[in-house]
């Protein structure tokens, strides 16, 4: 364990690894931006964490002799420094290893050999939220305790009924997720959720947006076949209802024969009740998506009706101008023909025939244009009917 000079202006990071070379390398790479503490094992790390100035973040190797990283993280989560973010460092990258890190209480997971800019970005992300988490910790504990007490009185069925009533006030996916987590807290459950539909996608845990590790677990669940909807995930349970994917920790779906019967029954009821909650939430997601679709359709109809009205008004004006122009032309033609009779040497019968012919064609053209105006009137009525569909 080292004790370098502490700069109060810099965050403090504890690097835990059984390899002296890794400790030296990490201290050289990170000491310009952070105060670096090092420990060669889990027990030594916990001594530092329980010290007078606990670190702001822990970089924790998974595979160490004696107390491994997962056990170290679990002990940290039960200590006075439970809110300290932990980023696991491991040469193993499977989903099973990531689940072990998630179950132990890790906030992120970086595979060795890692890219230093990526690691620093993950460190900065965790440090950016740690202060707000600490501030909200006491308030959250008080709220959870109050919810737990009320759940005992209301009962499991009451939780479902309260949730269904609360859904009426939800106007977006985040609101639905918040109501679900409130219900899960009353069942003493916790995890992460993803809701996706026409309004976009949200991925949340009970406190804030999902950690990088939680996002990777939700991505893994989303890539699985949707059937069965409910399936065991190690000592946890996952729910995939299409628009809603949920991962609840420490809720075993597969129960061993030696499990206490009362506890096994409680777990079974919890899974059934959670399924009811998600079905209600999926119905609300569909309702919100339908409302959005109706609003989009109404907007489209309004635009189409407006554009059609403008087009019809333009056509009507052009038809009217054309009628006037045609009538003027025919009248001018008739006058010119009448004026030319003196030079043509036509008989009076021939002059009358030509004049009548011109007038009959003028009447036919005007009647044809009038039929166009009748069509305009019918189109106008159709547009008015479309406007009433809004």
Buried (B, 14 or more C-beta within 10 A) or exposed (E): EEEEEEEEEBBBBBBBBBEEEBBEEBBEEBBEEBBBBBBBBBEBBBEBBEEEEBBBBBBBBBBBEEBBBBEBBBBBBEEEBEEBBBBBBBEBEEBEBBBBBBBBBBBBBBBEEBEEEEBBEBBEBBBEBBEEBEEBEEEBEEEBEEBEEEBEEBEBEEBBEBBBEBBEEBEEBBBBBBBBBBBBBBBBBBBBBBBBBBBEEBBBBBBEEBBBBBBBBBEBBBEEEEEEEBBBBBEBBBBBBEBBBBBBBEBBBEBEEEEEEEEBEBBEEBBEBBBBBBEBBBEBBBEBBEEEEEEEEEEEBBEEBEEBBEEBEEBBEEBBEEBEEBBEEBEEEBEEBEEEBEEEEBEEEEBEEBBEEBEEEBEEBEEEBEEBEEEBEEBBEEBEEBBEEE
